[in-house]
Amino acid sequence: MPERKPWSEREDQILRLL
């Protein structure tokens, strides 16, 4: 399982938009 880095809430939203 790939370890997920603790992104900030805003970064998570940006990644979803991509």
Buried (B, 14 or more C-beta within 10 A) or exposed (E): EEEEEEEEEEEEEEEEEE
